[in-house]
Amino acid sequence: MAREFSIQHVAVTPAGWDVRTVEAGAHRVRVAFPPGQSTQDSGIPVQVLHPRSENPVCYKNPAELLMGANPLRRCGQAWRKPDTEITDRAARYRANTPECLPTGPRICAFCGSTRNVEPHHADGNEKNNDPENLVWACRSCNTTIGVVMKRYGLGIRTRQFNPKAQGARTLGQWVTAVLSMKGEGPMEPGAAVEVIHATPPEMRSRFAQQIWQKRRARGTDRQR
């Protein structure tokens, strides 16, 4: 009798890449490889097939499964630059690579939310991507924890834009800073305030007009 699996999608298969299924005990992991390559350090997991006979929630992630079966790329193995030579923003996104994702389902470990859940660095240092330091957290909890850690002098403060705080140069940067100041975006609130403060008044007015135009086009200009 054929075994039934539930499929967990963990990454998008890059265009033109070949997908191969790797057995990992009772699980199966579908791994994407660049054209013409199939070495252990060149693939990325894109799907995990969990046996339906397991518990409803499986706490195994692709990295754990592959390390115990046919190891492929491990967290940090493909990085060309040390963390001392990259920006804080680049360090944050390293934790989002498939081989570095936290263990377990994508559920906030602090409130149980399943919305806007991202990797969170437990010690407040976004350059520390050791498996023991990564946990799933929603943006709200991540922001709240960052504020508390800053208050007690814990962790390392992240600067989302450049250290000179030259202000927002695009509408996207402005909206990101505004949402983060409200606790709804990816930036630390303190860094978001610095960006808003450093944005020239004429640029703030321009962004306000652009936002108004977009709201008017969508018919939401009268909503409060």
Buried (B, 14 or more C-beta within 10 A) or exposed (E): EEEEBEEBEBBEBEEEBBEEEBEBEBBBBBBBBBEEEEEBEBBBBBBBBBBEEBEEEBEBBBBBBBEEBBBBBBBBEEBEEEBEEBBBBBBBBBBEBBBBBBBBBBBBBBEEBEEBBBBBBBEBBBBBBEBEBBBBBBBBBBBBBBEEBBEEEEBBEBBBBEEEBEBBEEBEBBBBBBBBBEBEBBBBBBBBBBBBEBBEEEBBEBBEEBBEEEEEEEEEEEEE
